[in-house]
Amino acid sequence: MSQNQRRLKNGTLSTRTKPAILRTRKRKNSENEDENKEVKQARLDSTEMPLPLGDVTSSLNIERERSITPDNPVPETWHKFRGLTCIPTPESTRKLPLPKLSWADRGQVWTLMCRKDRMYARQPDYLSQHPSLQARMRAILLDWLTEVCEVYRLHRETYYLATDYIDRYLSATHDVPKQQLQLIGITCLFIAAKIEEIYPPKLSEFAYVTDGACIENEILVKELVILQKLNWDLCPVTSNCWLNTYLQLSQEFAQREANGGESSSEDHSFVYPRYSPLTFVQAARLLDLCTLEISSLSFSSSIVAATAMCYTTSPQLASQVSGYSTEEMQACYDWMAAFAVTVHEMGPMQLKSFSQVAQDDIHNIQTHSVDLDTLERAQIRLSQIQSSSSRSSPQTSEVSVAMLTPPKTDEKTRYVEYTG
């Protein structure tokens, strides 16, 4: 029984009237709530929370099913699941390159990664939904975010998560003004840093790097709006994650060949990086440049990472570790040729040193390794290759043609047969 109620002798309840001071305080709280109306409108009720891209069944759904009664019938949205023992998902045709794992079933891990690659769709033409935005603005935003990441020693995965959030948010919205683009970018980086970084920068630091363009409260409000638009699906398998996996698998295949084609029953060391950091940063720089170009969204994250390995290692090895055939990588391979040549002209990349960063983690820090001038040179070369391809005779052959070894600056473009 509450303090404001008392039971009379006849068994009925009588409500005690609150003092005037408490009623006044309640009205004052209501006034304070009106001030934060904008923030509260962005919050989601638990009943409106969309389901994440995880398992089909969860403990929450099970409890809801148990609570179904004649007075609370099955929602209409659940009728399509009647008679199904499981939800069928399309199977991946990619080969399974993972070794036997001691901590999980390798088939389930690979299937989940491939499924996420399909579920987190990429939309290359989303700028048609935003008349005031241009591809150049997106490139400028991402270029600025790489500078912020390097200054605050944020990881590459943080940057690639933020890039994914930006693209998916703009794909789910319409008519976003260009004045909001920096706020969207820094908010997505704020979200990604809280997910990926052990010690993310403070909110005040994210507002500081915008030079007064975005204040802290605006970032918090926009954070809730973006999370709602993304349906709280914040764990894609990025191109950076795929590249790490592919390079790790390349060492696994090399060790297997050294052992005469035999592998251990369970690989306990697969979770520890065994590849060369220099090889990683070379491929990562190519990925950074490709990410600035919006047409890279025409290809999945796994395809882009596998194609980057084609140019840094070999097409044969990239096909082994990715599970893609050379024919499946061909379109992305032709598109990435201009970017690979541009990166090759820059020379080999060296590892940067950062204070308070472990030596074996330096290669994972996002650096400002490419800029807008580099992107412009790659775009010019890409348009030249595409125009020359459209003017050439449409003869087909069984062996595709692509650029394998990027030439020097003063040499003409050489094309060789792509044997795959």
C-alpha positions as CSV (number, residue, x, y, z in Angstrom):
1,M,0.0,0.0,0.0
2,S,1.5,3.4,-1.0
3,Q,1.9,6.3,1.3
4,N,-0.8,8.2,-0.5
5,Q,-3.5,5.5,0.2
6,R,-5.2,4.3,3.3
7,R,-7.8,1.5,3.9
8,L,-11.0,2.5,5.6
9,K,-12.9,0.4,8.1
10,N,-15.3,-0.8,5.4
11,G,-12.4,-2.1,3.3
12,T,-12.4,0.6,0.7
13,L,-9.3,2.6,-0.3
14,S,-9.1,6.3,0.1
15,T,-6.6,8.4,-1.7
16,R,-4.8,11.0,0.4
17,T,-4.4,14.4,-1.3
18,K,-0.8,15.5,-1.8
19,P,0.4,18.7,-0.3
20,A,0.5,21.7,-2.6
21,I,4.3,21.9,-2.6
22,L,4.5,18.4,-4.1
23,R,2.0,19.2,-6.8
24,T,3.9,22.3,-7.7
25,R,7.1,20.3,-8.0
26,K,5.4,17.8,-10.2
27,R,4.4,20.6,-12.6
28,K,7.9,21.9,-12.5
29,N,9.2,18.5,-13.5
30,S,6.8,18.5,-16.4
31,E,8.2,21.8,-17.6
32,N,11.7,20.4,-17.5
33,E,10.5,17.4,-19.5
34,D,9.2,19.7,-22.2
35,E,12.7,21.2,-22.6
36,N,14.1,17.8,-23.4
37,K,11.2,17.0,-25.7
38,E,13.4,16.8,-28.8
39,V,15.8,14.4,-27.2
40,K,13.0,12.1,-25.9
41,Q,11.3,12.0,-29.3
42,A,14.4,10.3,-30.7
43,R,14.2,7.5,-28.2
44,L,12.7,4.2,-29.0
45,D,10.1,2.4,-27.0
46,S,10.9,-1.2,-26.2
47,T,7.9,-2.3,-28.1
48,E,9.1,-0.4,-31.2
49,M,12.6,-1.8,-31.1
50,P,13.4,-3.5,-34.4
51,L,15.0,-6.9,-34.3
52,P,18.8,-6.9,-35.0
53,L,20.5,-8.9,-37.7
54,G,21.4,-11.7,-35.3
55,D,19.8,-15.1,-34.7
56,V,16.2,-15.5,-35.6
57,T,15.2,-16.7,-32.2
58,S,16.1,-15.0,-28.9
59,S,15.1,-15.3,-25.3
60,L,13.0,-12.2,-25.7
61,N,11.0,-13.7,-28.6
62,I,10.6,-17.0,-26.7
63,E,9.2,-15.1,-23.7
64,R,6.7,-13.3,-26.0
65,E,5.6,-16.6,-27.5
66,R,5.0,-18.1,-24.0
67,S,2.8,-15.1,-23.0
68,I,0.4,-15.6,-25.9
69,T,-3.1,-16.2,-24.6
70,P,-6.6,-16.2,-26.2
71,D,-6.9,-12.6,-25.0
72,N,-3.5,-11.8,-26.6
73,P,-3.6,-13.5,-30.0
74,V,-0.6,-14.0,-32.2
75,P,0.3,-10.8,-34.1
76,E,-0.4,-10.8,-37.8
77,T,3.2,-10.3,-38.6
78,W,4.0,-13.7,-37.0
79,H,1.5,-15.7,-39.1
80,K,4.0,-16.2,-41.9
81,F,6.2,-18.1,-39.5
82,R,3.6,-20.7,-38.7
83,G,4.5,-24.2,-39.8
84,L,8.2,-23.4,-40.1
85,T,10.7,-25.1,-37.8
86,C,13.5,-22.7,-38.9
87,I,14.0,-19.7,-41.1
88,P,15.7,-20.7,-44.3
89,T,18.6,-18.5,-45.4
90,P,20.4,-18.6,-48.7
91,E,23.5,-20.7,-48.6
92,S,26.8,-19.2,-49.8
93,T,28.5,-20.8,-52.8
94,R,31.9,-19.6,-51.6
95,K,34.4,-22.3,-50.6
96,L,35.2,-22.7,-47.0
97,P,38.8,-21.5,-46.4
98,L,38.9,-21.4,-42.6
99,P,40.9,-24.0,-40.8
100,K,39.5,-26.1,-37.9
101,L,39.0,-23.9,-34.9
102,S,39.1,-24.8,-31.3
103,W,36.7,-22.1,-30.2
104,A,33.9,-22.4,-32.7
105,D,32.6,-24.4,-35.7
106,R,34.4,-23.1,-38.7
107,G,31.4,-23.7,-41.0
108,Q,29.1,-21.6,-38.8
109,V,31.7,-18.8,-38.5
110,W,32.1,-18.6,-42.2
111,T,28.4,-18.8,-42.9
112,L,27.7,-16.0,-40.5
113,M,30.4,-13.8,-42.1
114,C,29.0,-14.4,-45.6
115,R,25.5,-13.9,-44.4
116,K,26.4,-10.5,-42.9
117,D,28.1,-9.5,-46.1
118,R,24.8,-10.0,-47.9
119,M,22.5,-8.5,-45.2
120,Y,24.4,-5.3,-44.8
121,A,23.6,-4.2,-48.3
122,R,25.5,-1.3,-50.0
123,Q,23.7,1.1,-52.3
124,P,26.0,3.0,-54.7
125,D,23.3,5.4,-56.1
126,Y,21.9,6.7,-52.8
127,L,23.0,10.3,-53.6
128,S,20.1,10.4,-56.0
129,Q,17.9,10.6,-52.9
130,H,19.8,13.8,-51.8
131,P,19.8,16.5,-54.4
132,S,22.0,18.8,-52.3
133,L,24.8,16.2,-51.8
134,Q,27.6,15.2,-54.3
135,A,30.1,12.4,-54.4
136,R,32.9,15.0,-53.8
137,M,31.3,16.0,-50.5
138,R,31.3,12.4,-49.4
139,A,35.0,12.0,-50.3
140,I,35.9,15.3,-48.4
141,L,34.0,14.0,-45.3
142,L,35.8,10.6,-45.3
143,D,39.2,12.3,-45.9
144,W,38.6,14.5,-42.9
145,L,37.6,11.5,-40.8
146,T,40.8,9.7,-41.6
147,E,42.7,12.8,-40.3
148,V,40.7,12.7,-37.1
149,C,41.4,9.0,-36.7
150,E,45.1,9.5,-37.0
151,V,45.2,12.4,-34.6
152,Y,43.3,10.4,-31.9
153,R,45.0,7.1,-32.8
154,L,41.7,5.3,-33.7
155,H,41.8,1.9,-35.3
156,R,41.1,1.2,-38.9
157,E,38.1,-0.8,-38.0
158,T,36.6,2.2,-36.3
159,Y,37.0,4.2,-39.4
160,Y,35.4,1.5,-41.6
161,L,32.5,1.1,-39.2
162,A,31.9,4.8,-39.3
163,T,32.0,4.8,-43.1
164,D,29.5,1.9,-43.2
165,Y,27.1,3.8,-40.9
166,I,27.4,7.0,-43.0
167,D,26.5,5.2,-46.2
168,R,23.7,3.1,-44.8
169,Y,22.2,6.1,-43.0
170,L,22.2,8.2,-46.2
171,S,20.7,5.2,-48.0
172,A,17.8,5.1,-45.6
173,T,17.1,8.8,-45.7
174,H,16.1,11.5,-48.2
175,D,16.8,15.2,-48.8
176,V,19.6,15.5,-46.2
177,P,21.0,19.1,-46.4
178,K,24.7,19.4,-47.0
179,Q,25.0,21.4,-43.8
180,Q,24.2,18.2,-41.9
181,L,26.9,16.1,-43.5
182,Q,29.7,16.9,-41.0
183,L,27.4,16.3,-38.1
184,I,26.4,12.9,-39.5
185,G,30.1,12.0,-40.1
186,I,31.3,12.9,-36.7
187,T,28.3,11.2,-35.0
188,C,28.9,8.0,-36.9
189,L,32.6,8.1,-35.8
190,F,31.5,8.7,-32.3
191,I,29.2,5.6,-32.4
192,A,32.0,3.5,-34.0
193,A,34.6,4.5,-31.5
194,K,32.3,3.5,-28.6
195,I,31.9,0.1,-30.1
196,E,35.5,-0.6,-31.3
197,E,37.9,1.4,-29.1
198,I,38.8,0.4,-25.6
199,Y,39.4,4.0,-24.6
200,P,37.3,6.1,-27.0
201,P,37.7,9.9,-27.0
202,K,35.3,11.9,-25.0
203,L,32.2,13.5,-26.5
204,S,33.7,16.9,-26.0
205,E,36.7,15.9,-28.2
206,F,34.5,14.9,-31.0
207,A,32.7,18.2,-30.8
208,Y,36.1,20.0,-30.6
209,V,37.4,18.6,-33.9
210,T,34.4,20.1,-35.8
211,D,35.7,23.6,-34.9
212,G,32.4,24.7,-33.4
213,A,30.3,23.3,-36.3
214,C,28.7,20.7,-34.0
215,I,28.0,20.9,-30.3
216,E,27.8,18.0,-27.9
217,N,24.0,18.0,-27.6
218,E,23.6,17.9,-31.4
219,I,25.8,14.9,-31.6
220,L,23.8,13.1,-28.9
221,V,20.5,13.8,-30.6
222,K,21.8,12.8,-34.0
223,E,23.2,9.6,-32.5
224,L,19.8,8.4,-31.5
225,V,18.4,9.3,-34.9
226,I,21.1,7.4,-36.8
227,L,20.8,4.4,-34.5
228,Q,17.0,4.3,-35.2
229,K,17.6,4.5,-39.0
230,L,20.2,1.8,-38.9
231,N,17.8,-0.5,-36.9
232,W,20.6,-0.8,-34.3
233,D,22.5,-3.1,-36.7
234,L,26.0,-2.0,-35.9
235,C,28.2,-5.0,-36.5
236,P,28.9,-5.4,-40.3
237,V,31.9,-7.3,-41.5
238,T,33.9,-4.5,-43.0
239,S,36.5,-4.5,-45.8
240,N,39.1,-4.1,-43.2
241,C,37.9,-7.1,-41.3
242,W,37.8,-9.2,-44.4
243,L,41.4,-8.1,-45.3
244,N,42.6,-9.2,-41.8
245,T,40.9,-12.6,-42.3
246,Y,42.4,-13.1,-45.8
247,L,45.9,-12.2,-44.8
248,Q,45.7,-14.5,-41.8
249,L,44.4,-17.3,-44.1
250,S,47.3,-16.7,-46.5
251,Q,49.7,-17.6,-43.7
252,E,47.7,-20.6,-42.9
253,F,47.9,-21.8,-46.5
254,A,51.7,-21.1,-46.5
255,Q,52.2,-23.1,-43.4
256,R,50.0,-25.9,-44.7
257,E,52.2,-26.1,-47.9
258,A,55.3,-26.1,-45.7
259,N,53.9,-29.1,-43.8
260,G,53.3,-31.0,-47.0
261,G,49.6,-30.1,-47.3
262,E,48.7,-31.2,-43.8
263,S,47.2,-29.1,-41.1
264,S,46.7,-29.5,-37.4
265,S,43.4,-30.9,-36.2
266,E,42.6,-27.7,-34.4
267,D,44.4,-24.4,-35.0
268,H,44.7,-22.6,-31.7
269,S,46.9,-19.8,-33.1
270,F,44.6,-18.6,-35.8
271,V,43.3,-15.7,-33.6
272,Y,46.8,-14.2,-33.4
273,P,48.0,-12.1,-36.3
274,R,50.8,-13.9,-38.2
275,Y,51.0,-11.9,-41.4
276,S,53.4,-9.1,-42.2
277,P,52.3,-5.6,-41.0
278,L,53.9,-4.1,-44.1
279,T,51.8,-6.3,-46.4
280,F,48.7,-5.3,-44.5
281,V,49.3,-1.5,-44.7
282,Q,50.0,-1.8,-48.5
283,A,46.6,-3.4,-49.1
284,A,44.9,-1.2,-46.5
285,R,46.1,1.9,-48.4
286,L,44.5,0.6,-51.5
287,L,41.3,0.0,-49.6
288,D,41.4,3.5,-48.2
289,L,41.7,5.0,-51.6
290,C,38.9,2.8,-53.0
291,T,36.6,3.7,-50.1
292,L,36.8,7.4,-51.0
293,E,35.2,6.6,-54.3
294,I,31.5,6.1,-54.0
295,S,31.3,3.6,-56.9
296,S,33.1,1.1,-54.6
297,L,29.7,0.5,-53.1
298,S,28.8,-1.4,-56.2
299,F,30.8,-4.3,-54.8
300,S,30.5,-6.1,-51.5
301,S,33.0,-5.6,-48.7
302,S,34.4,-9.1,-49.1
303,I,34.9,-8.7,-52.9
304,V,36.7,-5.3,-52.5
305,A,39.1,-6.8,-49.9
306,A,39.8,-9.9,-52.0
307,T,40.5,-7.7,-55.0
308,A,42.9,-5.6,-53.0
309,M,44.8,-8.8,-52.2
310,C,44.9,-9.6,-55.9
311,Y,47.0,-6.5,-56.4
312,T,49.2,-6.8,-53.3
313,T,49.8,-10.6,-53.4
314,S,48.4,-12.6,-56.3
315,P,45.0,-13.5,-57.8
316,Q,45.5,-17.1,-57.1
317,L,46.1,-16.6,-53.4
318,A,43.2,-14.1,-53.2
319,S,40.9,-16.7,-54.7
320,Q,42.1,-19.3,-52.2
321,V,41.7,-17.3,-49.1
322,S,38.4,-15.6,-50.1
323,G,36.5,-18.5,-51.6
324,Y,35.7,-16.4,-54.7
325,S,36.5,-17.6,-58.1
326,T,38.5,-15.4,-60.4
327,E,35.4,-14.8,-62.5
328,E,33.5,-13.5,-59.5
329,M,36.3,-11.0,-58.8
330,Q,36.8,-10.0,-62.4
331,A,34.4,-6.9,-62.5
332,C,35.9,-5.5,-59.3
333,Y,39.4,-6.3,-60.5
334,D,38.9,-4.3,-63.7
335,W,37.4,-1.4,-61.7
336,M,40.2,-1.3,-59.1
337,A,43.0,-1.2,-61.7
338,A,43.1,2.6,-61.8
339,F,43.3,2.8,-58.1
340,A,46.1,0.1,-57.9
341,V,48.2,2.0,-60.4
342,T,47.8,5.3,-58.5
343,V,48.8,3.7,-55.2
344,H,51.8,2.0,-57.0
345,E,53.0,5.4,-58.1
346,M,53.2,6.5,-54.5
347,G,55.8,3.9,-53.7
348,P,55.9,1.5,-50.7
349,M,54.2,2.6,-47.5
350,Q,56.1,2.7,-44.2
351,L,54.7,2.0,-40.8
352,K,54.1,5.1,-38.7
353,S,55.0,5.1,-35.0
354,F,52.5,6.3,-32.4
355,S,53.0,7.0,-28.8
356,Q,51.1,4.8,-26.3
357,V,50.4,2.2,-29.1
358,A,51.8,-1.3,-28.9
359,Q,54.3,-2.2,-31.6
360,D,52.2,-5.1,-32.8
361,D,49.1,-2.9,-33.1
362,I,50.6,0.0,-35.1
363,H,49.4,-1.3,-38.4
364,N,45.8,-1.3,-37.1
365,I,45.8,2.5,-36.5
366,Q,44.0,4.4,-39.3
367,T,46.3,6.8,-41.0
368,H,45.8,9.6,-43.5
369,S,47.7,7.7,-46.2
370,V,45.8,9.0,-49.2
371,D,44.3,12.4,-49.9
372,L,41.8,14.0,-52.3
373,D,44.5,14.7,-54.9
374,T,45.3,11.0,-55.0
375,L,41.7,10.2,-55.5
376,E,41.4,12.7,-58.3
377,R,44.3,11.1,-60.2
378,A,42.7,7.7,-59.7
379,Q,39.3,9.0,-60.9
380,I,40.9,10.5,-64.1
381,R,42.7,7.2,-64.8
382,L,39.4,5.3,-64.2
383,S,37.5,7.4,-66.6
384,Q,40.2,6.9,-69.2
385,I,40.2,3.2,-68.8
386,Q,36.4,3.0,-69.0
387,S,36.2,5.3,-72.1
388,S,38.9,3.2,-73.9
389,S,37.0,0.0,-73.0
390,S,33.8,1.4,-74.4
391,R,35.5,2.4,-77.7
392,S,37.2,-1.0,-78.1
393,S,35.5,-3.7,-80.2
394,P,33.2,-5.9,-78.2
395,Q,35.1,-9.1,-78.9
396,T,34.7,-11.8,-76.2
397,S,37.3,-14.3,-75.2
398,E,37.6,-17.0,-72.6
399,V,40.5,-15.2,-70.9
400,S,39.7,-11.8,-69.5
401,V,42.1,-8.8,-69.7
402,A,43.1,-6.8,-66.7
403,M,46.1,-5.0,-65.2
404,L,48.2,-7.2,-63.0
405,T,51.4,-5.3,-62.4
406,P,50.9,-1.5,-62.1
407,P,53.4,0.3,-64.4
408,K,55.7,3.1,-63.5
409,T,54.6,6.7,-64.0
410,D,56.5,7.3,-67.2
411,E,55.5,4.0,-68.8
412,K,52.4,3.4,-70.9
413,T,49.7,1.2,-69.5
414,R,50.4,-2.5,-70.1
415,Y,47.7,-5.1,-70.2
416,V,48.4,-8.7,-69.6
417,E,46.2,-11.7,-69.6
418,Y,44.3,-12.3,-66.4
419,T,44.8,-16.0,-65.9
420,G,43.3,-16.1,-62.4
